[in-house]
């Protein structure tokens, strides 16, 4: 019986390195959006983001947030920050 490419991809498990790469890409895009939105330098936005619970969750690969896009990540960052002040 022939196996399709789809069948092979269903059981695919990403490596830690691949998860980290996806997380970093999403983080860079979210930080860039944060910098533009807040009109702050990228470096400041990066420091803010890396000090957040969203950053911690992103690199806790069990949460699978690394699979999400930068918009989701920025919304998570905003949500985490609103909980700090609420």
Buried (B, 14 or more C-beta within 10 A) or exposed (E): EEEEEEEEEEEEEBEEEEBBEBBEEBBBBBBBBBBEEEEBEEEEBBEBBBEBBBBEBBBEBEEEBBEBEBEBBBBBBBEBBEEEEE
